[in-house]
Amino acid sequence: MEFVPGELRIEVCRASDVIDLRHEVLRAGLPRETAIFAGDDDASTRHFLARWKGRNVGCATLQFNAWQEQPAGQRRGMAVVQSLRRHGIGTRLLRAVDESVRGNSSTCLLWCNARTSAIPFYASQGWQTTCAPFDIPDAGPHVKMIRRYPTSEI
């Protein structure tokens, strides 16, 4: 089946809607519970689901967690199914997270723990690496990355 970008929908959803996809893509081979993150059910947490032809094909979560004592949004649990990577789904998910952050006037920074294999993708979206690689047990090598927004964009 050929991917048609115009048929992709990004929806705000519940935490329970992203867990299976997180598990499949980010925690394969581990217990399903490892795809449930602390804060998933917080009132300020926002979950985004990419749907294509009735199928969940990508997800991302935004939690408001400080970065170096500054108000910030933390992008967590971003995943796109392997067969549909490099079709703009991740870019669309990040755009949805960006728009959500811009709607919060106290936040002008996003941060994440990015898998080292995803550094080129995030860098192409304006993110900057802030540290040397470190290991997250059961998830592998990561780096911390940030994206700042000029106050004029908020």
N, C-alpha and C positions, 0 to 999 in steps of 0.2 A: 504494500500500500504506500503510495507516494505522499509525503508530508506536504500539506498546503498551509502555509503560515496564516492565511486569513481565517482558517478554521480553528485556530488556537484561541482559547479563552483563558484569561487569568481571573480567578475568583478568590474572594476572601472566604475563608472556610473555618471550620472548627479544628482543634488539635487532632481529634480522632480521624479526620479526613486525610491527614498527611503521614500518619504513623506507618501504615503498610508500605508506602512508597519509600519513606526514609529507611525502613528496614530492608527492603529489597535492594536499594541502591547503595546505602551507606553502611549497613550493618549485616550484610548477607552472611549467613553461616552462624550468626550469633543469636541469642534469644531475642524475641520481638521486643521485650521490655527495654533493651539497650537503645531502641529508637525513640523512647519516650524521655524527654528532657525536662529537668527541673524548670519550672516556670511556664511550661506549655499551657497551663490552664489559668495563668494570671489574667486578670481583666484587661491589662494593657497590652498583652501579647497579641500579635496579629499573625495569622497563618494565610499563606497564599498557595493556591493550587492551579497548576497549568493543566487544562483539559483539552484533549483533541479527540474528536470522533467518539466521545463518550468515555474515553480512557484517561485516567490520571497519568500524566507523563512528566510532571515536574512539580516541585514544591519548594517553598522557602518559608522561614519563620523570622519574625522581627520581635525581639524583646528589648525593652528599654533597660539597659544595664550601663552603668557609668564606665567611661574609659578614662583612666588616670584622673579620677575625681571630677570629670566633666560629664554633663548630661550627654548621653549617647544612645544610639540604637545598636543592638547587636544582631547581625544577620546570622541565623543558625539553621542547621539542617537543610541546606539547599541541595537538591538532588534533581537530576534529569535522567530518564531512562537511557541506557547505553545506546540503544538503536536510534535514538532521535537527538543525540548530541550534535552540536555544530549546525543546528537549524534555527538558532535565535531564541530558543525557549529560555535558556538561562538569562540572556539579555533582557527578555521581557519580564521575567521574574524579578530581576534586580531593579528594573524600572518601576515595577509596582511597589517594591520595598522603598525605593528612593522617594516616590510620591507620598507614601505613607509617612516617612520621616519628615519631609518638607511640610507636612500638615501639622507637625508638632513644633510650635514656635520656640521651644526651649532646646531643641536638638539640632545641631549643625554638624554632626559627626556620626558616621557609621563605622563599626568595626566587626571583624570576624576572625575566627580561627579557620584558615583556608588550608585545604590539602595542598601539599607542595606541587602536585600535578596540576592544580587549578590556578597557580600563580599567573601564568600568561593570560588566562581568561580575565581574571580580576584586574590585572594591570591594564588590559585593553579597555576596561570600563572605568578607568580613572582611580583605581585603588593603589595604595602604596604599601609595600612590605615594611614592617617596623622591627623585625627581630630575626635572629637566626632560626633555622628549623628546630622544632622540638617534637617529641613523640607523644601522641595521645593514645593510651592503651586501647587496644581493639580497633583503632581507627587509623593509626599510622602517622607518618610525618606531616606536620602542619607548620604554618607561620601565622603570626598575627598580621592582619592587614587593616588599613583604615581608608576611609574616604571622607574628606571634609567638604562641606558645602559653604560657599561664600554666604554671608548673612543676607545678601541681596536675593539669594535663591529660596530663602525660607519664607 
